[in-house]
Amino acid sequence: MSCNNQPEELEVEVFETSASGNQLTQITPLAVDEEIDSLPVIRILPDQKFQTITGFGGAFTESSAYLLNKLSQKNRDLILKAYFSEEGANYSLCRTHMNSCDFSLDHYSYTPTEDKELKDFSVKEDMDDLIPMIKDAQAISKDGFKLFASPWTAPPWMKDNKEWVGGKLLPEYYPTWALFFSKYIKAYKEQGIELWGFTVENEPHGNGNNWESMHFTPEEMTDFVQHHLGPKLEADGYGDKIILGYDQNRAGLKEWVDVMYATEESSKYYDGTAIHWYESTYEVFPEDLQYAHKKAPDKYLIETEGCIDAQVPVWKDDAWYWKKEATDWGWDWAKEEEKYLHPKYAPANRYARDIIGCLNNWVDGWVDWNMVLNKQGGPNWFKNWCIAPVIVDENSDEVYFTPLFYIMTHFSKYIRPGAEVLGIDNTDSDLMVTAAKNPDGSIAVVIFNEGKTAKQFNLWLNEKRAKFNISGQAIQTILIPTK
């Protein structure tokens, strides 16, 4: 304490992204004055520790990789450095797809020939675009990043309907499909890419019979993991690879974790649960996240996919991303009784609200979908247009970093793997807040003001404090350096 009994001032760095034009812009805290005691208080509680952060990032898709190869070398490097360098977003947890997905140029499988031994297994389809993108990102990333893979479907010859879309994996091919995962690890390792792990199946409920999919019930997936995938990876020397179950929307979590973690045997090979955000444009589903954590408190709970879907990107108009004009699939297709979950909602708000809400409810990793799409929101063979944080015009060699890129960076750059989420007391219900203590001892506090009016608040850590102004429609990261 100082000699006049005033609390010491907290040393901080502050970065803001806002509808008014800030893009991770460093700003100066307000001078402390006599009004400080009348302002809302955000207090960091360093003794309250929650989950350990696995990472933040996005997905390597064939569409993104193909677009990067259509750009000049200068712009290709610009985008990859923006995502993976220390000076940029410094992504630490990323996803890719096994076989094709909707954000591929067409259907393909690494094993097109029917053969239970998979003798013709080859990742040659990934050699032109996908693998070079991943390897170039690895070369840029100083700390490295964890990479997990997700299949959208087994090759049609393994399925009951013999189609790319829908259907189930035939039980006679459970051992063959487990072998497929093992061969994928080996093939990617031969390309210099070490896999961290997998989700078992992207969206096992399916996706309305639109693009590549394969259906599992919780019981079927758990049978596959418990008796085939887990033992096969273990037998082949890949027992360290992470296996995440489920991999779809949060409202379905309870029925899945009840089966996945029912017994010691059923849960043995599951390292965690994967979730998506498409159940709602604004609702985080905290009760479902809390339930999943309590069911398996020592396992991962990772958001593995989220994007502004069913929307063609808006080009070089930052203001649009802060307006409530974006729809999602549920705007048109949700059941009538679920329409309330899918109002028009600002894309910037959706990212900030969801990531903070997840961190405050035990989620330890958050992975965006495509890193790069074009002005149409593709390429996508099904014409399932979506928005990515970085939009490009491959014909004119132009790049647009949307506000979503900067919002992702507020988390990925400043909250590093191994950080511990901390408790928060917040007296202003209009501000969303989360905080984490990094392995180097620094603390990152992320604050989101969805309202259109600027707000002032005091931030306290132990006996030190600082005074801040956050713009209307803005997200701030306050970094408290290591002492």
MARBA-272762 format. One line per field, with one value per residue (C-alpha): residue in one letter; x, y, z. Coordinates in steps of 0.5 Angstrom, whole numbers, plus 500, padded with zeros to 3 digits. Layout:
REM MARBA-272762
res = [A,...]
px = [X,...]
py = [Y,...]
pz = [Z,...]
REM end
This chain:
REM MARBA-272762
res = [M,S,C,N,N,Q,P,E,E,L,E,V,E,V,F,E,T,S,A,S,G,N,Q,L,T,Q,I,T,P,L,A,V,D,E,E,I,D,S,L,P,V,I,R,I,L,P,D,Q,K,F,Q,T,I,T,G,F,G,G,A,F,T,E,S,S,A,Y,L,L,N,K,L,S,Q,K,N,R,D,L,I,L,K,A,Y,F,S,E,E,G,A,N,Y,S,L,C,R,T,H,M,N,S,C,D,F,S,L,D,H,Y,S,Y,T,P,T,E,D,K,E,L,K,D,F,S,V,K,E,D,M,D,D,L,I,P,M,I,K,D,A,Q,A,I,S,K,D,G,F,K,L,F,A,S,P,W,T,A,P,P,W,M,K,D,N,K,E,W,V,G,G,K,L,L,P,E,Y,Y,P,T,W,A,L,F,F,S,K,Y,I,K,A,Y,K,E,Q,G,I,E,L,W,G,F,T,V,E,N,E,P,H,G,N,G,N,N,W,E,S,M,H,F,T,P,E,E,M,T,D,F,V,Q,H,H,L,G,P,K,L,E,A,D,G,Y,G,D,K,I,I,L,G,Y,D,Q,N,R,A,G,L,K,E,W,V,D,V,M,Y,A,T,E,E,S,S,K,Y,Y,D,G,T,A,I,H,W,Y,E,S,T,Y,E,V,F,P,E,D,L,Q,Y,A,H,K,K,A,P,D,K,Y,L,I,E,T,E,G,C,I,D,A,Q,V,P,V,W,K,D,D,A,W,Y,W,K,K,E,A,T,D,W,G,W,D,W,A,K,E,E,E,K,Y,L,H,P,K,Y,A,P,A,N,R,Y,A,R,D,I,I,G,C,L,N,N,W,V,D,G,W,V,D,W,N,M,V,L,N,K,Q,G,G,P,N,W,F,K,N,W,C,I,A,P,V,I,V,D,E,N,S,D,E,V,Y,F,T,P,L,F,Y,I,M,T,H,F,S,K,Y,I,R,P,G,A,E,V,L,G,I,D,N,T,D,S,D,L,M,V,T,A,A,K,N,P,D,G,S,I,A,V,V,I,F,N,E,G,K,T,A,K,Q,F,N,L,W,L,N,E,K,R,A,K,F,N,I,S,G,Q,A,I,Q,T,I,L,I,P,T,K]
px = [500,502,503,497,493,491,491,497,496,496,501,497,497,490,488,481,477,471,465,468,474,480,483,487,489,493,490,491,488,484,487,485,481,476,470,474,470,463,464,463,468,471,476,480,480,487,486,480,483,479,480,487,487,489,489,485,485,482,481,486,481,482,478,482,489,487,485,492,495,491,494,501,506,506,499,499,505,501,495,499,504,497,495,501,507,508,506,500,494,499,494,496,490,488,483,483,479,480,477,473,468,463,469,473,473,470,468,475,477,484,482,477,478,474,479,479,487,487,493,492,491,494,494,495,489,492,499,497,494,492,499,503,499,500,507,508,504,508,515,512,509,515,511,508,500,496,493,487,483,476,473,466,465,468,469,462,464,464,457,450,447,454,453,458,452,448,448,452,458,457,459,464,468,469,476,478,475,480,486,484,486,492,494,492,497,503,502,501,508,511,510,513,506,505,498,495,489,482,475,471,466,464,457,454,447,448,447,440,443,447,454,459,456,456,451,453,449,452,452,455,461,462,463,467,472,472,473,476,479,482,485,488,491,494,497,500,504,499,496,498,493,487,480,475,467,461,463,456,452,451,444,446,451,448,445,452,457,452,454,461,463,458,463,471,471,467,471,478,480,476,480,475,468,468,462,460,456,450,445,444,446,447,446,452,448,452,448,450,457,457,454,459,465,462,461,468,472,479,477,478,472,473,469,472,468,464,463,458,454,449,451,455,461,460,467,471,465,467,461,456,460,458,450,445,444,447,442,444,441,436,433,430,430,430,423,418,419,427,426,428,435,436,435,439,445,452,457,462,458,457,464,466,460,461,468,468,461,465,471,467,464,470,471,479,479,476,477,474,472,475,481,480,474,473,468,462,464,467,469,464,462,455,455,454,457,460,464,471,475,480,476,480,479,483,482,484,489,486,486,480,482,475,473,472,480,481,476,480,486,484,484,489,495,494,491,496,496,497,494,489,482,481,475,472,467,464,459,456,452,452,460,462,469,474,481,486,493,499,504,509,505,502,494,490,483,478,472,466,461,456,452,453,455,462,463,468,470,475,479,482,488,489,491,492,487,486,481,479,474,471,468,461,461,468,472,478,484,488,494,497,505,509,512]
py = [500,507,512,516,509,509,502,501,502,495,495,493,493,493,491,493,491,495,497,504,501,498,492,489,497,498,503,507,505,511,516,514,519,520,517,510,508,509,505,497,492,487,483,477,471,468,463,460,456,452,448,448,451,446,452,456,456,454,448,446,445,443,449,454,450,451,458,460,456,461,467,470,468,474,474,466,468,474,470,464,469,472,466,462,467,470,477,474,470,464,459,453,448,446,441,438,433,425,424,429,434,439,444,440,441,434,427,423,417,415,408,408,400,395,392,390,391,397,396,402,407,413,421,423,427,432,433,438,443,441,438,444,449,445,444,451,453,448,452,459,457,458,454,449,447,441,438,433,430,428,424,426,419,412,411,409,401,401,403,400,405,405,413,419,422,419,411,407,404,396,393,388,394,397,393,396,403,403,401,407,411,408,408,416,417,413,417,424,422,420,427,430,432,429,428,430,426,425,426,420,422,429,430,423,425,427,434,433,428,434,433,427,424,418,416,413,413,414,406,405,410,408,400,402,406,401,395,397,404,405,398,398,405,402,396,400,404,410,409,417,419,423,421,426,423,426,432,435,441,442,441,433,433,429,423,422,423,419,413,415,415,410,405,405,400,405,411,408,410,417,423,428,430,435,440,445,451,451,449,457,463,466,461,458,452,453,447,442,444,444,437,434,437,434,427,427,432,430,429,435,439,442,446,443,447,454,459,463,459,459,466,469,473,481,483,489,492,491,494,489,484,488,488,483,482,475,469,461,455,455,461,457,450,449,446,452,451,452,458,462,460,462,470,474,476,480,475,479,478,471,469,474,471,464,464,467,463,457,459,460,453,449,448,448,449,453,451,455,452,454,459,462,462,466,472,466,463,457,453,448,442,442,450,450,457,460,465,465,470,471,472,472,474,469,472,479,477,481,479,481,480,481,483,475,474,480,477,470,473,476,469,465,470,472,466,460,453,451,457,456,459,464,466,473,477,482,487,489,484,488,486,479,477,471,471,466,465,463,459,465,468,473,474,475,478,478,483,484,490,488,494,500,505,505,503,505,500,498,492,489,484,483,490,493,496,500,504,503,505,500,502,500,494,492,486,488,484,486,483,484,482,477,480]
pz = [500,499,504,503,504,497,493,488,481,477,471,465,457,454,447,444,438,437,432,432,428,433,431,437,438,444,449,455,462,465,470,477,480,486,482,482,488,484,478,477,480,476,481,479,484,483,489,485,479,474,468,464,457,452,446,441,433,427,422,416,410,403,401,405,403,396,396,399,393,389,392,391,395,399,401,402,407,410,412,415,419,421,424,427,428,435,433,430,433,435,434,439,437,430,427,420,416,414,407,404,408,405,405,400,392,391,395,396,401,402,401,395,394,398,402,409,410,407,402,398,403,401,403,396,395,401,398,393,398,405,407,405,409,415,414,412,419,423,420,422,429,434,440,435,435,437,431,431,425,424,419,416,413,412,405,402,401,409,410,410,405,400,400,402,406,412,413,419,419,418,424,420,418,425,425,418,420,427,422,418,424,425,418,417,423,420,413,416,420,414,412,418,421,428,430,437,436,433,434,433,428,426,427,429,429,421,418,414,409,406,405,408,414,418,424,431,437,443,444,438,438,445,442,437,441,447,443,436,436,443,443,435,437,443,439,434,439,438,445,447,441,444,443,443,443,441,436,435,438,446,447,446,451,457,453,450,456,460,455,454,461,464,467,467,461,457,459,458,451,451,453,453,449,443,442,436,437,432,437,437,435,442,447,451,454,461,464,459,459,467,467,462,466,472,469,467,471,469,461,456,454,447,442,436,431,430,424,422,417,412,410,404,407,407,403,407,411,418,421,418,423,429,426,428,421,420,420,421,419,424,422,416,418,426,429,430,438,437,433,439,439,432,432,427,431,430,428,432,438,437,437,443,447,446,447,454,456,454,458,464,464,464,456,455,448,442,435,429,423,416,417,410,405,399,397,396,402,399,395,398,393,397,396,404,404,411,413,416,420,413,407,400,393,389,383,384,390,395,403,408,415,418,425,427,426,431,436,436,437,443,446,442,443,450,453,452,453,460,463,468,468,474,478,477,481,476,479,472,469,462,461,460,463,463,466,466,469,464,465,465,471,466,467,461,462,456,457,452,452,447,449,444,450,453,460,465,471,476,475,482,483,490,493,486,481,475,471,464,459,454,448,446,442,444,446,450,453,459,460,467,466,470,476]
REM end
